[in-house]
Amino acid sequence: MYLAQLNIAKAKAPMEDPKLKEFVDNLDPINKLAEQSSGFIWRLQDESGAATSFQAFDDPLIISNMSLWESVQHLKDFIYKTHHLDFLVRKEDWFERLPEGNQVMWWVEENHRPDLEEAIQRLTHLREQGESPYAFTFRGNFTAMDAQEFK
């Protein structure tokens, strides 16, 4: 099984606003870094390679990032042990603080590519029901075996 992850963020301005220029200018390099990272499988993207064009929420300032990884550790290594961390620590420069959780993980079969509808369902479940093998965060850290037993 692969680890699916969704994270969302609410931008302080539209993507084309100069306030977000540094963030937007670094999307391609950070996405490329993810794709070259150990354990990376797939990421949601349009024909141009971008993910910010997907409108998953009514609010056009909410952007989504979804990807698949071989393990929780591979995802953690990318987030916290690469140049990605430099942007994560500056998240508040470009994004509003959301009142609810903005990240969810779950396990999927290797041949499955989740869509945003599935991901939002998992995020909603996590927000309403809390951590479980169905939807969790790094705190819960449920295994693929936990997910199979949960079915």
MARDO-425831 format. One record per residue: residue number from 1; x, y, z of N, C-alpha, C, O in turn. Coordinates in steps of 0.1 Angstrom, whole numbers, plus 5000, padded with zeros to 4 digits. Atoms other than C-alpha are relative to their C-alpha. Example, Ala and Ser with C-alpha at 12.3 -4.5 7.8 and 13.67 -1.06 7.14 Angstrom:
<atoms>
    nr    n.x    n.y    n.z   ca.x   ca.y   ca.z    c.x    c.y    c.z    o.x    o.y    o.z
     1   5009   4988   5000   5123   4955   5078   5009   5012   5000   5019   5012   5007
     2   4991   4989   5000   5137   4989   5071   4992   5011   5008   4997   5022   5009
</atoms>
This chain:
<atoms>
    nr    n.x    n.y    n.z   ca.x   ca.y   ca.z    c.x    c.y    c.z    o.x    o.y    o.z
     1   5008   4988   5000   5000   5000   5000   5009   5012   5000   5020   5012   5004
     2   4993   4987   5000   5010   5036   4995   4993   5010   5009   4981   5009   5012
     3   5005   4989   4991   5006   5066   5018   4995   5011   4992   5003   5017   4984
     4   5005   4988   5007   4983   5093   5004   5000   5011   5010   4998   5009   5022
     5   5000   4988   4991   4985   5128   5018   4993   5011   4993   4995   5013   4981
     6   5006   4988   5005   4965   5159   5013   5003   5011   5010   5002   5009   5022
     7   4999   4988   4991   4974   5193   5027   4994   5012   4992   4995   5013   4980
     8   5006   4988   5006   4955   5225   5021   5005   5013   5007   5010   5012   5018
     9   4996   4987   4994   4963   5262   5027   4992   5011   4994   4988   5010   4982
    10   5007   4989   5005   4945   5294   5024   5009   5012   4998   5015   5017   5007
    11   4990   4989   5003   4966   5320   5006   4994   5013   5005   4982   5016   5006
    12   5004   4986   4995   4966   5356   5019   4996   5009   4988   4991   5020   4990
    13   5003   4993   5012   4961   5367   4983   4999   4991   4988   5004   4979   4990
    14   5000   5009   5012   4955   5353   4948   5014   4996   4996   5024   5004   4999
    15   4987   5005   5004   4984   5333   4934   5008   5010   4991   5020   5010   4992
    16   4993   4990   5008   4992   5361   4909   5004   5012   5007   5011   5021   5001
    17   4997   4988   4992   4995   5387   4937   5015   5000   5003   5021   4990   5006
    18   4986   4999   4997   5031   5400   4942   5003   4995   5015   5015   4991   5017
    19   4998   5005   4987   5027   5390   4979   5004   4985   5001   5011   4981   5010
    20   4997   5014   5000   5029   5354   4969   5011   4996   4990   5013   4984   4987
    21   4990   5003   5011   5056   5357   4942   5011   4990   5004   5014   4981   4997
    22   4989   5009   4996   5084   5340   4962   4995   4986   5001   5002   4977   4997
    23   5006   5013   4999   5061   5311   4970   4998   4994   4986   5002   4983   4984
    24   5004   5004   5013   5048   5308   4935   5013   4996   4991   5013   4986   4984
    25   4988   5002   5007   5083   5311   4920   5007   4987   5004   5015   4982   4996
    26   4993   5012   4996   5095   5281   4940   4991   4988   5000   4996   4977   5004
    27   5009   5012   5002   5065   5258   4933   5007   4989   4992   5008   4977   4996
    28   4994   5010   5009   5082   5241   4904   5013   4993   5006   5014   4981   5006
    29   4988   5006   4994   5116   5236   4921   4997   4990   5012   5003   4980   5013
    30   5003   5008   4988   5100   5222   4953   4992   4987   4995   4994   4976   5000
    31   5007   5012   5005   5077   5199   4933   5010   4990   4993   5009   4978   4995
    32   4990   5008   5006   5107   5187   4913   5008   4992   5011   5012   4981   5010
    33   4993   5006   4989   5125   5181   4946   4992   4988   5006   4998   4977   5009
    34   5008   5011   4995   5096   5160   4958   5000   4988   4991   5002   4977   4996
    35   5000   5010   5010   5095   5140   4926   5013   4992   5000   5013   4980   4997
    36   4987   5006   5000   5132   5132   4930   5003   4994   5014   5014   4988   5015
    37   4998   5005   4986   5129   5123   4967   4997   4985   5001   4989   4979   4994
    38   5002   5015   4998   5132   5087   4979   4986   4998   5005   4981   5005   5014
    39   5014   5004   4996   5098   5071   4983   4989   5007   4993   4977   5004   4996
    40   5011   4993   5007   5079   5095   4961   4994   4991   4989   5001   4984   4982
    41   5006   5008   5010   5053   5078   4939   4993   5009   4990   4994   5007   4978
    42   5009   4993   5009   5029   5104   4925   4995   5013   5007   4995   5013   5019
    43   5006   4988   4995   5014   5139   4929   4989   5005   4991   4990   5003   4978
    44   5011   4994   5008   4982   5155   4917   5005   5012   4993   5011   5021   4999
    45   4996   4989   5008   4989   5179   4889   4992   5001   4987   4987   4991   4982
    46   5006   4998   5013   4974   5194   4858   5010   4998   4989   5021   4993   4991
    47   4991   5002   5011   4988   5192   4823   5013   5008   5000   5023   5004   4994
    48   4988   4992   5000   5012   5220   4830   5010   4996   5012   5021   5001   5013
    49   4992   5004   4988   5025   5202   4862   4997   5007   5012   5003   5005   5023
    50   5004   4992   4988   5008   5226   4886   4989   4993   5007   4981   4985   5001
    51   5011   5006   4992   4985   5216   4914   4991   5012   5005   4980   5009   5010
    52   5007   4989   4995   4973   5251   4923   4987   5004   4992   4979   5012   4996
    53   5011   4997   5008   4948   5252   4895   4987   4992   5004   4976   4995   5000
    54   5011   5008   4996   4925   5226   4911   4992   5008   5011   4997   5013   5021
    55   5009   4993   4991   4895   5242   4928   4992   4990   5008   4981   4986   5003
    56   5007   5010   4992   4885   5218   4956   4990   5006   5010   4982   4998   5016
    57   5008   4994   4990   4868   5243   4979   4993   5012   4994   4997   5018   4983
    58   5007   4988   5005   4843   5272   4974   5009   5012   5000   5008   5021   4992
    59   4991   4989   4998   4870   5296   4986   5012   4999   4990   5019   4989   4991
    60   4990   5001   5010   4893   5302   4956   5015   5002   5005   5024   4999   4998
    61   4987   4998   4994   4922   5311   4979   5005   4987   5007   5017   4987   5011
    62   4995   5013   4994   4924   5275   4993   5006   4992   4989   4999   4988   4979
    63   4992   5009   5009   4950   5255   4975   5002   4987   5006   5002   4985   5018
    64   4998   5014   4995   4956   5218   4977   5013   4994   4994   5018   4998   4984
    65   4988   5008   5004   4986   5195   4975   4997   4986   5004   4994   4983   5016
    66   5003   5014   4997   4981   5158   4972   5011   4991   4994   5015   4994   4982
    67   4990   5009   5006   5007   5130   4967   4999   4987   5007   4993   4984   5017
    68   4999   5013   4995   5015   5094   4973   5015   4997   5003   5024   5001   4996
    69   4986   5004   4996   5046   5080   4991   5000   4986   5004   4990   4980   5007
    70   4998   5014   4996   5060   5046   4999   4998   4998   5015   4993   4987   5019
    71   5001   5002   4985   5059   5053   5037   4998   5014   5006   5001   5024   5000
    72   5000   4988   4992   5053   5079   5064   5014   5006   5001   5015   5018   5000
    73   4986   4995   4998   5090   5082   5069   5005   5007   4987   5012   5017   4988
    74   4996   4993   5013   5096   5090   5032   4994   5014   4999   5001   5024   4995
    75   5006   4987   5001   5071   5118   5034   5006   5010   5010   5009   5021   5007
    76   4993   4992   4990   5086   5131   5067   5014   5005   4995   5017   5016   4997
    77   4986   4997   5004   5121   5130   5052   4999   5012   4990   5007   5021   4990
    78   5002   4989   5010   5109   5152   5022   4996   5013   5007   5002   5023   5005
    79   5005   4988   4994   5090   5176   5044   5011   5007   5009   5013   5019   5008
    80   4991   4994   4989   5116   5181   5072   5015   4999   4998   5023   5005   5005
    81   4985   5002   5002   5150   5171   5057   5005   5005   4987   5016   5001   4982
    82   4996   4995   5013   5150   5189   5024   4998   5015   5000   4993   5021   5010
    83   5003   4986   5002   5148   5225   5011   4985   5004   5002   4982   5015   5005
    84   5015   4998   4998   5110   5221   5015   4998   5007   5014   4990   5015   5015
    85   5001   4995   4987   5115   5229   5052   5002   5015   5001   4995   5022   5009
    86   4998   4985   5000   5127   5264   5044   4988   5007   4997   4986   5019   5001
    87   5013   4993   5004   5093   5272   5029   4990   4997   5010   4981   5005   5013
    88   5010   5004   4990   5073   5253   5055   5001   5010   5012   4991   5014   5018
    89   4998   4991   4988   5088   5275   5083   4995   5014   4997   4993   5022   5006
    90   5005   4987   5004   5077   5306   5063   4985   5000   4996   4981   5009   4989
    91   5013   5002   5004   5042   5293   5057   4991   5012   5003   4983   5016   4995
    92   5008   4989   4996   5026   5322   5076   5003   5013   4992   4995   5022   4993
    93   4998   4988   5009   5042   5347   5052   4990   5001   4989   4987   5011   4984
    94   5008   5001   5012   5019   5335   5025   4986   4995   5002   4977   4997   4994
    95   5013   5006   4998   4990   5317   5041   4994   5003   5014   5001   5006   5023
    96   5008   4997   4988   4963   5323   5067   5000   4987   5009   5002   4976   5004
    97   5002   5012   4991   4960   5300   5097   4986   4995   4999   4976   5003   5001
    98   5014   5006   5001   4930   5277   5092   4995   4996   5014   5003   4991   5022
    99   5005   5004   4987   4907   5271   5121   4999   4985   5003   4997   4981   5014
   100   5000   5014   4999   4906   5234   5114   5012   4993   4994   5020   5000   4988
   101   4989   5007   5005   4931   5207   5105   5002   5002   4985   4992   5003   4978
   102   4998   4998   5014   4947   5212   5071   5008   4989   4993   5012   4990   4982
   103   4992   5011   5005   4965   5179   5066   4994   4987   5004   4989   4985   5015
   104   5005   5013   4997   4954   5143   5064   5008   4990   4992   5013   4992   4981
   105   4993   5011   5006   4970   5110   5055   4991   4987   5001   4983   4986   5010
   106   5007   5013   5000   4955   5075   5046   5008   4991   4990   5015   4995   4982
   107   4994   5010   5008   4966   5043   5030   4991   4996   4988   4979   4995   4989
   108   5008   5004   5012   4956   5033   4994   5007   4989   4994   5019   4986   4996
   109   4994   5011   5008   4962   5003   4972   5009   5006   4990   5008   5017   4986
   110   4990   4995   5009   4992   5007   4950   4995   5004   4986   5001   5013   4980
   111   5005   4996   5013   4972   5009   4918   4990   5011   5000   4984   5015   4990
   112   5010   4990   4998   4949   5036   4932   5006   5014   5000   5016   5016   5007
   113   4996   4986   4999   4953   5073   4926   4988   5008   5005   4978   5010   4997
   114   5011   4993   4995   4930   5093   4948   4997   5013   4993   5006   5019   4987
   115   5003   4987   5006   4911   5123   4936   4997   5010   5012   4997   5006   5024
   116   5002   4990   4990   4903   5155   4955   4987   4997   5008   4987   5000   5020
   117   5012   5003   4993   4868   5144   4964   5003   4989   5011   4998   4991   5023
   118   4996   5010   4990   4882   5113   4982   5009   5006   5011   5006   5004   5023
   119   4991   4994   4990   4909   5134   4999   4992   5009   5010   4995   5009   5022
   120   5008   4991   4991   4884   5160   5012   4991   4992   5009   4989   4996   5021
   121   5008   5008   4991   4862   5132   5025   5009   4995   5012   5004   4995   5023
   122   4991   5004   4989   4892   5119   5045   5003   5011   5010   5003   5010   5022
   123   4998   4988   4991   4900   5154   5058   4988   5003   5008   4990   5006   5020
   124   5012   4998   4993   4864   5159   5068   4998   4990   5011   4995   4993   5022
   125   5002   5010   4990   4863   5126   5086   5010   5002   5011   5006   5001   5023
   126   4990   4998   4989   4895   5134   5105   4996   5012   5008   4997   5011   5021
   127   5005   4989   4992   4881   5168   5115   4989   4997   5009   4988   5001   5020
   128   5013   5003   4992   4848   5153   5127   5002   4988   5009   4996   4988   5020
   129   4999   5012   4993   4859   5119   5140   5013   4998   5007   5014   4990   5016
   130   4986   5002   4994   4896   5123   5150   5008   4989   4992   5004   4984   4982
   131   4990   5009   5006   4925   5101   5142   4995   4985   5000   4990   4980   5010
   132   5003   5014   5001   4919   5065   5130   5008   4995   4988   5014   5003   4980
   133   4994   5005   5012   4934   5042   5103   4994   5005   4987   5000   5005   4977
   134   5007   4994   5012   4909   5058   5079   5005   5013   4996   5006   5017   4984
   135   4995   4986   5002   4923   5093   5083   5008   5004   5012   5003   5004   5023
   136   4992   4997   4988   4952   5104   5104   5011   5011   4996   5011   5015   4984
   137   4989   4991   5002   4982   5128   5108   5012   4993   5005   5012   4982   5008
   138   4987   5006   4995   5018   5123   5118   4998   4996   5014   5005   4986   5019
   139   5002   5004   4986   5006   5121   5154   4994   4986   5001   4998   4978   5009
   140   5006   5014   5000   4984   5090   5146   5009   4990   4995   5010   4979   5000
   141   4990   5009   5007   5009   5074   5123   4996   4985   5000   5003   4976   5004
   142   5005   5013   5002   4988   5044   5115   5007   4993   4988   5010   5000   4979
   143   4993   5007   5010   5004   5017   5094   4990   4995   4989   4978   4995   4991
   144   5009   5006   5010   4991   5001   5062   4993   4988   5005   4982   4985   5002
   145   5006   5011   4994   4984   4970   5082   4988   5004   5009   4977   4998   5009
   146   5011   4994   4992   4962   4991   5106   4988   5003   4990   4977   5000   4994
   147   5010   4997   5010   4943   5003   5075   4993   4988   4995   4981   4988   4994
   148   5006   5012   5005   4937   4968   5062   4991   4993   5011   4981   4988   5008
   149   5007   5006   4989   4925   4956   5096   4987   5008   5003   4977   5003   5008
   150   5011   4990   4997   4902   4987   5099   4988   4998   4991   4977   5001   4994
   151   5011   5001   5010   4882   4978   5068   4988   4992   5004   4978   4990   4997
</atoms>
